Amino acid sequence: MSTLTVATTDRARFLRLVLALDAAVTGVNGLVYLAGAGLVTELLGPGAGLLRGIGIFLLVYGAGVGLLAARGTVSQAATRAVIGLNIAWALGSVAAVVTGALEFTTIGAVWAVAQALVVAVFAELQIMGLRRLR
């Protein structure tokens, strides 16, 4: 392995870790929404059908992010797409709370804002990881 390959691999380690953590958190969230929609809907507010749909989306998205993290070479373009989607998710979550569009309970509104912050932190960490690749 060349020195450049080792240096690039070392610099990508942080980004891989952040992507893998994002994938794991997203996957767990998706499983909870999908498998526990009936229970979670009473706690958070949005209907069980919507939560199941969100759960499926999160499972697929989390699997994609996990595959990105596991690849031999981390795609910068794909990572930028993940960052963009994470930012959109965070902003959309806050907008849903502010507009009342999903009829969150108080706990649901707090949860939506908290998970939006977590997703925004993942996006920022992924941006930092991309910068380390330069």
Protein Blocks (a to p, Z undefined) as FASTA:
>chain_A
ZZklmmmmmmmmmmmmmmmmmmmmmmmmmmmmmmmmmmmmmmnopafklmmmmmmmmmmm
mmmmmmmmmpmbdcfklmmmmmmmmmmmmmmmmmmmmnomnopafklmmmmmmmmmmmmm
mmmmmmmmmmmmZZ
